Amino acid sequence: MARFSRSSGSRLLYSLTTASSSSAAAAPSRLHGPQSTLASLLLLGGRCRHFSSGNLARAKEDKEPWWKESMGRLRNIGISAHIDSGKTTLTERILFYTGRIHEIHEVRGKDGVGAKMDSMDLEREKGITIQSAATYCTWNGYQVNIIDTPGHVDFTIEVERALRVLDGAILVLCSVGGVQSQSITVDRQMRRYEVPRLAFINKLDRMGADPWKVLNQARAKLRHHSAAVQAPIGLEEEFQGLVDLVKMKAYYFRGSNGEKVVSEEVPANMEDLVAEKRRELIEVVSEVDDKLAEAFLNDEPITPTDLEEAIRRATIARKFVPVFMGSAFKNKGVQPLLDGVLDYLPCPTEVRNYALDQNKKEEKVALSGTPNGPLVALAFKLEEGRFGQLTFLRIYEGVIRKGDFIINVNTGKKLKVPRLVRMHSDEMEDIQEAHAGQIVAVFGVDCASGDTFTDGSVRYTMTSMNVPEPVMSLAVSPVSKDSGGQFSKALNRFQKEDPTFRVGLDPESGQTIISGMGELHLDIYVERIRREYKVDATVGKPRVNFRETVTHRAEFDYLHKKQTGGQGQYGRVCGYVEPLPAGSPVKFEFENMIVGQAIPSGFIPAIEKGFREAANSGSLIGHPVENIRVVLTDGASHAVDSSELAFKLAAIYAFRQCYSAARPVILEPIMLVELKVPTEFQGTVAGDINKRKGVIVGNDQDGDDSVITAHVPLNNMFGYSTSLRSMTQGKGEFTMEYKEHAPVSQDVQMQLVNSHKASKGAE
């Protein structure tokens, strides 16, 4: 059990000795002379990998390439979960046990220091994670890159982009709250990016902890094919340790911070439960692993190694989710979870990643994931640091060195890498080079989130990530006119860093409008402008991002004719507008069905531009028109007077002319709201949701609480947290996320149109 109870002082030495000894056993021919040093350095997870060309050449002569060992000892993982499930607390413990930090601080600690990964003052004050933070650590000679992500749905893009570049993930579930709404969202994101995962049921020390209930919820709600690989010894105040169902050992966590892991035999009073749970684990894994199924059906004895290998195969193939348990806050169960990351999650070469070859019409190309190929790296996150823009890169293939020239495939620009660093929350460590599978950051590289970099020998792009549309807007303006420069600098920076944060100008009022994923999202940015740029901003009433659409087909035939002496303007367009079919991937479609040359083909793009411009603001309430198809069937032109401008204006007026005949309706964002309230308040809360024109779609019982799921218009959800607190004596909680845009009722439409007309009249 030496590997668990090492003090941080002896950790480096231990890694070197175990690395050398284990490697010596594996490949004796390679360990003599300078190569023993090379192997030791490689086995330290590539932390010191800057070696001479002589060593490299010798390593290449061997049977295995030099990077094989280093890549096998690398893990890229993310930690995601619902709000307050303990992600940041878990990361803090991982950093402590791996020797990256030397004392533990709590997320909402009384010492005012706050957790390492919550580096922003705002995060420490509010006790929530706002930005995902990257770090790395070494455990048993393996290098683990970790990204701690926010739990709040308003910062969902941070989770999206972290999962886009990771090879594995830990889904943290609360043993009391179970599978909550955001757990489902995060799990959906993990599926989208095909990320193999482990589940960790946290907070077993809390009142009402029931890991077996949570496991069944994960199977039912998340459709996980999962089973526990551990069983807890006692629960709530009596939670003492864990039984490993694979190795059949009991682990207890001793010492002031649980840093000493003591291994003992399984307690006698738990033998029956452990045998039953182990059998269940073997059965569940053998359903998806043929090798284990064969041994199981033939009643052969299954050794811990056989079971461990089968779990690894099934997890990497995303057919199985092993479930770990513990209490991060009480320092129990973190070290076995780290072992689980090494044992069951894939290294970079075991994951299939694909790029699109721009030279071959975006043909899909499988990347080898090794340092041998051409450089392919994805910029997945940008941050404005003290020294300029910091770009986080995930390297999928090849090697990147400080001073190298790289090419941004999306813009075609050639750039030099001035500085290469490895991140530890908000601290950085300079490195000379990094290879495939690693997550690093570069300075001074101008790019956008989602850009792909190569060394110029290939033109590959990585598929970009899914960016949800913003659902809420606020009008903001700086209090003093002098701070306008700092204000726009702040907005430009945040817009570049966060793809879900948009900045626009209201053409009618001239106000700056910021849009985002919810009230908290926008509040945080306004607060950050105040703190980081010392600019006080006044905030207008939140504005909902309505949309307009048409419900019927309507014809248009418009002639734009203007004679002003000299060249006039002449353009005629005929055709129709109609709604797009449900589920259409595009929101605006333009089709040219003119036969012959009634309108010269050179003017068609100008006509399309005119229609697109007109669709930017519908005539009902001035919001963009979506799900509309414009078909051009005929028209007329003049040999002298026709021009691009004439046809663009003809298209704009034609759209306005036929728009009211197409029976337009207003669409509003509908939110999926999940409420958890004590059962005694269920009637009051349900009545209030009906008052807000919400539709209740689900009502479950969870202990003494009712879990209500409803679809509610966002426009009716402002200030809801305050009214929910007053209705439930502060005991109710809710989460909401965007579901879809849906038509508003006739009375609401009339109300919105009238208030729009009134505000225009007042101007």
N, C-alpha and C positions, 0 to 999 in steps of 0.2 A: 504493500500500500504506500510505498515511498512517494509515488507520483502525486498523491493527494496532499500530503502533509508537508511538502517542501516549504521552507521559508523563502520569502522573496529574494533574500540575499544570495542563497545558493542556487537560485533558479537557472541563471545563465550557465553556470558551471555544469549543473545537472543536464541541461539540454545538450551541451556540447558532448558530455561523456556518454549519455544515452544515445545521442545521435551517432557518435563515432562507433560505439559498440554495436548498436543494432545494424548500422550500415556495414560494419566489418563482418558481421555474421552473414549478411545478405550478399556482399560482393567483395570477398577478400582480395581479389586480384587488383582492385582499384585503389586500395588504401596503402600507398607507400609514397614516400617523398612528399612533394608539395601537394599531391592530390588528396592526402588525408585532410589537409587544411581546407581544401576546396570542398570536399564532401561535408565536412563539419559546417562550413559556412552555408552551404546549400541547405543543409538540414535545419538550419535555424530559420527556415521559412523564407529564405531568400533575403534576409534582412541586410546582409553585408555583401550582396552579390555584385562586386565590381572586381573581376579577376583578370589576370593578364591573359594575353592571347595564347601564350604557351600552354597554360592550364586548360584553356578552352579547347585548343587543338587536341591536347591529350585526351580530354573528356570526350571529344567527338570521335576519337579513334575507337573508343570502347563500344561494346555492343549496344548499350543504351545511350540515347542522347543525354547531354548534360542537364537538361531541364526536367527530365522524367521524374526524378526524386523530388525536386523542388516543387513541381506542379502538383504532385500527389499529396504534398503536405501543405496545401493551400485551401482555405475555405472562405467563400464570400457569402455572408449571411445577413439577413435583415430581421429586425424584431418588430412585429406589428401586432396591433390588437385594438380592442374597443377602448374608449377613454377610461383612465383609472384602473387598468388591469394590472399595471405594474411593469410596463416595458422599460422605462428609464431606470427604475429601481433594480431591475434584473441586469441591465447593462452595467450599472454601477458596481454590482457584485462581481460580474464577470471580469471587469477591469481590475478589481481589487485582488481576486484570486489569481489572476494571471500576472500580477506584479506591475501593471501599468499605472495604478495609483496606489498610494500607501495608506490612505485612510478613507473611510466610507462617509459620504454626506447624503442626507435624505433629500428627496424632491422638495418637500415643504418643511425642511429641517429648521430647528430653533436657532442653529448656529449662524444662519443667514448666508451660508456658503452655497448651498444648493448642489444638485447632482452635477457631475463632470460634464455630461452630455447636454445639459441645459445651459448653454454658455451665455444666452442673452439675459439681460436683467429682467425683461418682461416675463421670460419663461420661469425664472426663479420666483418672481413675485406671484404669478398666477398659478404656479405649480402645474403648468401644462407644457407639452413640447410643441413648439411652433414650427421649427425647421428641423429637417432630418439632419443628424450629425454623423460623420464618419469617424471611425477609429480603427485601430488594429491592435492585436495582442498575440502573444505566443503561449500555446498550451501544449505541453508534452512534445515540444519540437515541431509543432504545426503552427503555421501562421493563420490567424483568423481575422479577416476584415469584417467589421460589423457596422451596419447602419441602423441607428435608432430612429424610428419614424414617429410622427405625431399620431394620436388616436382620434382627434376631433375631425369630423367629416368636412369642416371648412378648409382643412389643410390636406385634403385627399390627394392633391397633385404630388405632395412630398412622398406619400406612400407609393403612388403610381410610378414615379421615376426611380425610386429605390428598388422596387421589385423588378423594374425593366432590366436592371443591370446585374441582379444578384443570381447566384446559382442555387441558393437554398434559403429557407426562412424558418423562423420560429413564430408560430401563432400562439400568443399568450391568451389564455382564457381565465376568467376569474372563477374560483371554485364556488362562490356564492351567487354571483350574477349570471354565470353560465354563458351560453352563446347569445350575445346581444346584437343589436342591429348593426353596429359598426364591425363586429366580428364577421358578419355575413358579407359586408361590403369588402373588407380586406381579403377575405377568402376568395371572393369573386375576382379580385385583382390578381391574386396569386394564380388562380386558374388561367386568367387571360394571358399571363406571361409564362405559363407552364413551369411554375417554380415548385420543386419538391419541398415538402415541409415537415417539421416536427410540431407537435402541439405541446404546450407546457401549461398544466393547470396550476395556477398560482394561488397564493393566499389560503393555503390549507390550515393556517393557524386561526382563521377568522370564525366567528360564530356562524353556524349554519353551513359550514363548508361540506360539500358533497361531491367528490370528484366523479363518482360513478354516474350520478345524475347528469353531470356536465358531459361525460363521455357519450351517454345516450343522446343528449341534445346535439352533439357534434355529428353523430351518425344520422340523426333525423333531419336537422335543419341545414347542415352543411353538406350532407350526403358524403361524409367521410367514410372510407373503408378503414376503420381504425381500431386499435386495441391498446390497452395500457402495457407499457414495458416495465412499470414499477407499481408497487402497491404501498400506500402510506402505513406507517406504524402509528396508530392513533390519529385522531383528528381534533380540530379546534385547539383548546389549551393543552390537550394531551398529545399533540403532534410531536413525535420525537425523531423520526427518521424514515427511511424508505427501504423497501425490499426490492432488489433488482431481480425481475422475473426471468431475465435471460441467464445471468450468472448464478442465480439462486444464492445471493448474499444479502445480508442486512447492512445498511450503512447508517451510522450515526455521526452527527456533525458537532464536534466539540471545539472548545477554545472560545475566546471572547467574541470572535466574528465568524464562528463556524468554519475556520480554515483547516482544522484537523478532521479528516474523514476517517472514521474508525470502521473497519469491516468486521462483522461478526456473523455467526450462524443465524438462520431465520428463526425468530422467536417461536417456541413450541405452540403457543396458542394461535399462531397464524398459519400453521402448516397447511390446514385444509383449504383456507381461502387462497393461499399462494398457489397451491397445486391446481385449484380450479381456474384461477386467473391465468396461470401459465398455459394451461391446456387451451383456454379460450384464445390466448395470443397465438399459439401454434396453429389452431384451427383457422383463425382469420387470415394469417399470413399464408398458410398453405392453399387457401382459395385463390391466391393470385401468384403463387410461386410454385412452378411445377416440380422443381427439385425437392423442396421441402414436402410437398404433397405426396410425392412418391414414398419418402421415408415415413411419413405420418400414416399413410394407408397400409404400409407393410409392417406397421408396429415396430419399426426399428427405433433404437434409442436415439434421441435427438440431442446432440451435444450443444453446449452454449455457443461454440464457434459456428456450427451449422445454422443455428437459429439467427445468430448475429448476421451472418452472410446473407441469409434469406431476407431478413428485414432490410438490409442495405439495398439489395437488388430491387425489392418491391417499392422501397421509398424513392429510389432514384427514378424508377419507371413511373412514379406518381400513381401507383396503384394502392398504396398503403400509407397511413399517417401514424407513426409511433407516438404514443402519448406519455409524456413525462410529468412528474408532479413535484411539488415543493412549495416553499414560501421564501421568496426572494428577500422580503423585509426581515424575516427571522433567520436569514442566512442558512437555509436548509434546501438541499437539492440542486444547487447551482453547478457544483463540480460534476456530478453525474450527467447533467444536461450538456455541459461542455464536451464530455466524453461522447455523448450521443451525437453531437454535431460532427465530431471527427469520425465516429463509427458509421453513421447512417446518411449524412448529407454528402452530395457529390463534390469532387474537386473540379476545377474548371474544364479539364479535358473530358469529363464524363457527361457534360451537358452539350446538347446540340444547339449551336447558334447559327443563324442564317443571315446573309447579307444580300442586298440586291445589286446586281452588276449593271451599272448605268450604261456601259458600252454595249450591252446585249439586251436592251429593252427591259430592264429591271428583272432579269432572270434570277431565280433564287440560287444562291451559292452557299454550300455548307462550309463553315469556317472550321479549320482544324483545331483552333483553340490553343495552339502551341507557339512558342517564340520563334519557330523556324520560318513561318510564312511571312508575307508582307505585312506591314503595320496596318491594323484596322482598330480604331478606337472611337468610342462614342462619348460626346460631351453630354452628360445627363443632368448636370446641375450647375448653375452659375451663382457666384456670390461676390458681392463687392467687398473686398477685404481692405486692410490698411494700405496694402501695396498695389492696389488696382484690382482688376477683375480676376477672380480665382475661378478656374474652370475645372470641375471634377470630371475625370475621364475614367471609363472602364475600358481596359485594353483587351480586345478579343483575340488578337493574333499579332505576332511580331514583337519587336522590342522598341521602346522609345528611350532616347538618351537626351540629356541636357545638351543644348547646342545644335541638335538635329533640326533639319528643315522638314516640316510636315505640310500637307496640303488639305485644306478644308474642302471636301468634295462638294458640299452644298453651294459654296460661293466661288470655288476655283482659286481662292487666294493661297499663296505660299507663305508660310509663317515659320519663324524660328522659335524653338522652345528655350526661352531665356532662363527659366527656373522650374525645377521639378521638385515637388514636395509630397510627403506622405502626411495625411491629416490625423490628428488626435483631438477630436472635438474642435476647439478653436485654436489649438496649437499646431505648429507644423514642423516637419523635420526635413531638411534638404537631402535629396538623394541624387545620385548620378544617372541611374537608369532604372527602368522598370520593364517587366515583360508581361506577356499574355496572362490573363487571369487576375492581374492586380488592379486595384483601384487607387489612382493617384490624382494629384491636382497640379495644374500648370498655371503660371502667372503670365499676364501680359499677352494673352491670346484672345483676339477679338472674334467672338462667334456667338451663335444663339444656342439655346437649349435644344438638344436633339440633332446637332450637326455631327457629321462623321469625319474623322481625320484618317488619312493614309499617308504612306511615304511617297506616293506619286506613281508607284508601279501598277496600281490597280485603281479602278474608279468604283468602289463599293460604297453603298450607303446602308446603314442599319435601319430597320423599320422603326418609325418614330413611336412615341408613346401616346396613349389615349388621353386627350385633354378635354375634360368636361366643360360645357358652356357655362359662363357666369350667370347667376340667377337674380342678383340684386345689385342695385346701383345707389350711389350717394353723390350729392353735389358737394364738392369741397372747394374752399378758397382760402388763401393765406390771410390772416388778420391784418398784417401790415403789408403795404405795397412793396416795401424794401426787400422783403424776404422771398419775392417771386422767383429769383434765380435758384435759391436753395430748394424751394418747393418743387420746381419742375425737375431739378436734379434728382430729388428723392423719388418722385413718381417714375422717372425714366429708369432709375435703378431697380425699383421694385417690379416694374413691368417686365424688365429683362430677366430678372431672377425667377419670377413666378408666372408661368404661362396662363394661370387662371385669373390673374389680376389684370384687368384692362383699364386703360385710361382713354377717355374720348372727350370731345367738346360738343356740348349741346348747341346745334346751329341756331336755335331760336333764342335761347337765353344767354348764350355765350359763356355758360358756366362750365367748369371742369367736372366731368362725371367720372367717378371710379366705380368699376364693377367687379364683383367677386362672388365667392361661393356662399356667403351668408353674413349675418350681422357681426359675428365674432371676427371673421376674416377681415372685414373692412375696418372694424374698430381697432384691431391690432395694427393695421397699417397706418391709420391716423395717429395712433399713439407712437408708433415708431418714427413718423415724420417729426413729431414733437420732441422726442428724446434724442434721436440720432442726428437730426438736422436743425434742432432748436427753432422750429417753425410752428407757431400756433395756427391751427386751421379751424375755420368754422365749417360745420357740417350741416347740410340741408336735410330735409326729410328723406328717408330711404325711398328709392323709387324701384318699382318692380319692372323687370324686363318683359313687358308684354310683347306679343307678336300679332300680326294680322294675317289672315289668309282668305282665299276665295272659296266659295262652296259650289258655284255653278259656272258653266261655260258662258263666256260673253264675247260677242264679235266686236272688232274695232275696224274703222275705216277712217283714217285721218289724213287730211291734206294740210301740210304746213307751207304757206305761201306768203312771201313778203317781198314787196318791191320798194326799194329805197333809192332808186337812181343808181346807175352802175349795176354791178352784179347783185342779183336778189338772192332769195333763199327759196328753194322748192324741194319738197320731198313728200311722197305719199306712201303710207304703209297700211296694208290691210291684213287681217288675220283674226286670231281669237286667243283668249286666255282661258285656262281651265285649271282645276286643282290637280295636283300630282297624286298618283295612287298612294294609299297608306303604306307606310314602311319604306318609302322611297329613300335611297341613300343620299340624294342631293336635295337642297331646299329651293333651288331655282333652276329651271331648265329652259333653254332657248333653242327653238328648232326652225331652221329655214327650209320651207317646203315650196319655194318659188320655182316654177319650171320656166326655163328660158331666162331672158335677160331684162325682165321688167325693171329690176333695180340692178345696176352694175355690182358685181360681187365685191368690189372694193369698198362699197358703203355698208355691207352687211355687219362687219364688226362694230361700226359706229351705231347701228340700230340696236344691236345687242347691248352695247354699253349704255345707251339711252334707257332701255327697259330695265337693266340692272339698277341704274341710278334711281329710276322712278320707284322701283321696288324697295329702295332703302327707307322710304317713309310713306306708309299708306295714308289715305285721306281720312280715315276714321279718327285715329288719335296720334298719327305721325310716327308710329313704330314700324320697324321693318316688316315687309310682307314675305311670308315663307310658304313652302309647298305649292308653288305656282309654276305653271308651264305656259310659256308664250310661244305661239306658233305663227310664223309669218307666211302668208299664202300668196300675197300679191302686192303690187305697189306701182308707183310711176316715178320717173325721174325726168329731169330737164337737162338738155345738152350743156347749157351754160350755167343755169342758176343752182343746180344740185351740188351739194357739198356734204362733207361728213357732219358738219355742224347742223345743217338743215335736217338731215335724216335723224340725228341724235335728238334734236328738239321735237321732230315729228313723233318719234317713239315715246318720249316723255309725255307729250300731250295725249297721244293715243291711249296710253296706259291709264291716265287720269280720266279720260273720257269713258272708257268701258268699265272702270273699276267698280263703280256703284252698281252697275247692271249685273256684276258677277256675285252679288250678294255677299259682301265681305263680312267676316266675323273676327272678333278679337280673341286671341289665345292668351291664356295666363299660365305661369308656371305652377304646377301642382307638386306639392312636397309629400314625400312618404314620411309620415311622422310616427315614431314609436314612443309610447309613453309607458312609464312604469310608476303606478300609484298604489298606495295602500287600498285594499278592497273597499273600505268604508267610503272612500271618495269617488268610487267608480262612476256612480250615477251622475254626480255633479260634473265631473270631467267630460263624460260622454255627452251630456247636455250642452256643455260649452262648445264642444267640437261641432255639434250639429248647428249651433248658433253661428259658428264661423264657416258654415257651408261645407263642412268636412264630411267625408263618407267613411264610416268605420268598416274596415274590411277584415278585422281579426280581433279576437279577445281571448287571451289565454290566462290561466291561473298559474302563478309561480310562487308557491308558499303563501304568504299573507298578502302578496301583491297581485294586482291585475296588470297584465301587459296588453295595452290597446294599440292596434295598428290602424292608422287612418290615412286617407289621402285628403289633404287640406290645401286650398289655394294659398300661395305664399303671401298674397296681399292681405290675408286675414290673420297672418301669424306674427305681425309685429308686436313686440313687447309681450310675447306669450309667456316667456320664462317668469316674469313678475306675476302675471295673473295665475299661472299654474301653482306658484309657491303659495299665493294667498288662498287658493282653493284647497290645497292639500296640507296646510300648516307647515310648508317648507319641506314636505317629505317626497313630493313627486319629482320625477326627472324625465326629460324627453330628449330625443335626438331627431334631427330631420335631415333628409337629403333630397336632392332634386329627382323627380320621377319623370315628368313629361310636361309638354305644353298642351292644354286642352281648352276647348271653346268656353267662353264665359256665358252666363245666363243672359237672357234678353234684357232684363231690368238693369243688370250690372253694365251691359254694353251701352245702354242709353245714358246711364249715369256717367260713364267714362267719356263718351263722346261729348256730352254736354259740358263736362268740366274742362275738356280739352278746348272746346270752342270758347268757353268763358275766359280761359287763361290767354288764348290767342287774341280775344277781343280786348282784354285789359292791356295788352302790349300795344 
